[in-house]
């Protein structure tokens, strides 16, 4: 059955691969962007997830065009790396405000309609570093670890209404975010990954569409690693 899906940050990178995977299986897909527009036939809404009013307006536009959001993929995220002693409070709070508080804003706005429909899927894109840790990423890792608490608490609050909330924790993925890494650092990371390579964005999308499918209806509060074995045991 076709669903209405919202993928934040679906204009590029992992979000775009996720949006295209849902569109390919016949779902109605909306993606957010911040002024860049969106590729292909996806329904684009301009939205900065640090602004609760903009999130509300984006949901309103999607509801008018495609119907209530049934599958929420909270994917939009940023990094702002530096070592703890150099990290300003602004750098910490900006990353948390986008990656963690942004996800809360989206989930809260989506939950009302999901409750009414007695069906919903929330999928939060975290990162292997949320539970593994990463030097230079105190802000980012904290925001990504926080998503586990968000998904598990939503599971306990809304699980009886056929609403699931899960976390996907990718390892290193070939996108603009990792393109910024120096080549020697990339080579170092690749040595640590049992798969010996970074992931393609499509390899993250497969786990996300599966979590939204009927086959995964009894999975909630889970953290699904898609990391080539990097984070085993974390
Ligand atoms: P990119 O840097 O390629 O894209 C980030 C996306 O997030 C863009 O669409 C961007 O929009 C959007 N975004 C950022 N801030 C906001 C905001 N305030 N409001 C709305 N949209 C925003 O990232 P990736 O595709 O690599 O990453 C996607 C997700 O996956 C992120 O949450 C990231 O943390 C996570 N992840 C990525 C990994 C990787 O190796 N690449 C590994 C593990 C997790 P715009 O185009 O307007 O800037």
Boltz pocket constraint, residues with backbone or C-beta under 6 A from the ligand:
constraints:
  - pocket:
      binder: B
      contacts: [[A, 8], [A, 9], [A, 10], [A, 11], [A, 12], [A, 13], [A, 14], [A, 15], [A, 32], [A, 33], [A, 34], [A, 35], [A, 36], [A, 47], [A, 48], [A, 49], [A, 50], [A, 74], [A, 75], [A, 76], [A, 77], [A, 78], [A, 98], [A, 125], [A, 126], [A, 127], [A, 128], [A, 169], [A, 170], [A, 171], [A, 172], [A, 173], [A, 174], [A, 175], [A, 176], [A, 177], [A, 178]]
      max_distance: 6.0
